[in-house]
Amino acid sequence: VHFARIFDQQFQPTHRVALTGPPSRVRISADGRRAAATVFESGHSYAQEGFSTKTTVIDLVHGRILCDLEEFAVYKEGRRIHEKDFNFWGLTFAADGNAFYATLETGGVSHLVRGDIDRREVHVVRGGVECPSLSPDGTKLVFKKRLGCRSRGWWQVARFDIATNEEQVLDKESRSGDDQVEWLDNQTVMYHLTGTGSAADLWTLAVDGSSNPALLLREAYSPAVVR
């Protein structure tokens, strides 16, 4: 049985919300009223053929599922589309807790989508994007960019400037990172990489591509920043 436990500001449990599978990506909106959880409903990784994911938005105030992204209307180049193989994952909230970016995969291609929770709709922005993460100032996205075939499961961190549509692979980090990175501040992201044995370590990377990755913390996983 999988579930999410909701806590208040004093870290006291308030609600328990049932999930349909093991969670792989979780984000909380800056205003604290919503969370997004991606779970695997089949398969165990994004590199596995035939995996299936489900991404739901949770109302943290009332402790209930608010919506499922598969219920949203999807638009591409102004036309509504719908395919049976839609898979959503890796939602990242904008500052208002309503707008968001996420990944939509269909036809073997992972797309960046921009969405609106209240309107229950998403719009395809571009292809080749997985697990986006929006900067605190809302100007940039970082994401993992797949290199090679799906079975290889190799990803590098890339940056996307929302205003200019400019993309840059941050090739100072050449190791594969299967993570939805977290912003430490508007210039730096952090993420985990598998270390020695089964341990994972946290690393930081400048998003302007100016410096090599730096070790932040050993034997740590899934960082989050309280702003």
Secondary structure, DSSP 8 states (H G I E B T S, - for coil): -EEEEEE-TTS-EEEEEEESS-EEEEEE-TTSSEEEEEEEEESSSTTSTT-EEEEEEEETTTTEEEEEGGGSEEEETTEEE--TT-EEEEEEE-TTSSEEEEEEEETTEEEEEEEETTTTEEEEEEES-EEEEE-TTSSEEEEEEEES-GGG-EEEEEEEETTTTEEEE-TT--S---S--EESSSSEEEEEEE-STT-EEEEEEETTS-S--EEEESS--S-----
